[in-house]
Amino acid sequence: MPDSEANIATADALTLLLHNQHALGAALEEITKWLAENGVGSVAANAMGAMETLDANAQAITDAIVRLRQS
């Protein structure tokens, strides 16, 4: 498989993982909202920290996808 085909395949796989990451983040956001509304603020705060990690990693994955598609 030539490098460009490998890059496309890798970028496609990363794109799917990124979509999964966004879906997990959305689900976690809903759970966090419910926790906060039901008096479990400390757990909601921990969940918010996890969402921040998802966001930071999503940006890194996006950057990698862009680099792969440009090469």
C-alpha positions as a Markdown table, in Angstrom:
| # | Residue | x | y | z |
|---|---|---|---|---|
| 1 | Met | 0.0 | 0.0 | 0.0 |
| 2 | Pro | 1.6 | 3.3 | -1.0 |
| 3 | Asp | 2.1 | 5.9 | 1.6 |
| 4 | Ser | -0.8 | 8.1 | 0.4 |
| 5 | Glu | -3.2 | 5.2 | 0.6 |
| 6 | Ala | -2.0 | 4.3 | 4.1 |
| 7 | Asn | -2.4 | 7.9 | 5.1 |
| 8 | Ile | -6.0 | 8.0 | 3.8 |
| 9 | Ala | -6.8 | 4.7 | 5.6 |
| 10 | Thr | -5.3 | 6.0 | 8.8 |
| 11 | Ala | -7.1 | 9.3 | 8.5 |
| 12 | Asp | -10.4 | 7.5 | 7.9 |
| 13 | Ala | -9.9 | 5.3 | 10.9 |
| 14 | Leu | -9.0 | 8.3 | 13.1 |
| 15 | Thr | -12.1 | 10.2 | 11.8 |
| 16 | Leu | -14.3 | 7.3 | 12.9 |
| 17 | Leu | -12.6 | 7.3 | 16.3 |
| 18 | Leu | -13.1 | 11.1 | 16.5 |
| 19 | His | -16.9 | 10.6 | 15.8 |
| 20 | Asn | -17.0 | 8.1 | 18.6 |
| 21 | Gln | -15.2 | 10.5 | 20.9 |
| 22 | His | -17.8 | 13.2 | 20.2 |
| 23 | Ala | -20.6 | 10.8 | 20.8 |
| 24 | Leu | -19.1 | 9.7 | 24.1 |
| 25 | Gly | -18.6 | 13.4 | 25.1 |
| 26 | Ala | -22.3 | 14.1 | 24.3 |
| 27 | Ala | -23.4 | 11.2 | 26.4 |
| 28 | Leu | -21.1 | 12.2 | 29.2 |
| 29 | Glu | -22.5 | 15.8 | 29.0 |
| 30 | Glu | -26.1 | 14.5 | 29.4 |
| 31 | Ile | -25.1 | 12.3 | 32.4 |
| 32 | Thr | -23.2 | 15.3 | 34.0 |
| 33 | Lys | -26.2 | 17.5 | 33.6 |
| 34 | Trp | -28.4 | 14.9 | 35.3 |
| 35 | Leu | -25.9 | 14.5 | 38.1 |
| 36 | Ala | -25.7 | 18.2 | 38.7 |
| 37 | Glu | -29.5 | 18.6 | 38.8 |
| 38 | Asn | -29.8 | 15.7 | 41.2 |
| 39 | Gly | -27.4 | 16.9 | 43.9 |
| 40 | Val | -24.3 | 14.9 | 43.0 |
| 41 | Gly | -22.2 | 17.9 | 42.3 |
| 42 | Ser | -18.8 | 16.3 | 43.1 |
| 43 | Val | -19.4 | 13.5 | 40.6 |
| 44 | Ala | -20.6 | 16.0 | 38.0 |
| 45 | Ala | -17.3 | 18.0 | 38.6 |
| 46 | Asn | -15.3 | 14.8 | 37.9 |
| 47 | Ala | -17.3 | 14.2 | 34.8 |
| 48 | Met | -16.6 | 17.7 | 33.6 |
| 49 | Gly | -12.9 | 17.0 | 34.0 |
| 50 | Ala | -13.3 | 14.0 | 31.8 |
| 51 | Met | -15.1 | 16.0 | 29.2 |
| 52 | Glu | -12.2 | 18.5 | 29.1 |
| 53 | Thr | -9.8 | 15.7 | 28.4 |
| 54 | Leu | -12.0 | 14.4 | 25.6 |
| 55 | Asp | -12.1 | 17.9 | 24.1 |
| 56 | Ala | -8.3 | 18.3 | 24.3 |
| 57 | Asn | -7.7 | 14.9 | 22.8 |
| 58 | Ala | -10.3 | 15.6 | 20.1 |
| 59 | Gln | -8.3 | 18.6 | 18.9 |
| 60 | Ala | -5.1 | 16.6 | 18.8 |
| 61 | Ile | -6.9 | 13.9 | 16.8 |
| 62 | Thr | -8.3 | 16.5 | 14.4 |
| 63 | Asp | -4.9 | 18.0 | 13.9 |
| 64 | Ala | -3.4 | 14.5 | 13.1 |
| 65 | Ile | -6.2 | 13.9 | 10.6 |
| 66 | Val | -5.6 | 17.1 | 8.8 |
| 67 | Arg | -1.8 | 16.4 | 8.6 |
| 68 | Leu | -2.4 | 12.9 | 7.2 |
| 69 | Arg | -4.9 | 14.2 | 4.6 |
| 70 | Gln | -2.5 | 16.9 | 3.5 |
| 71 | Ser | 0.5 | 14.5 | 3.1 |
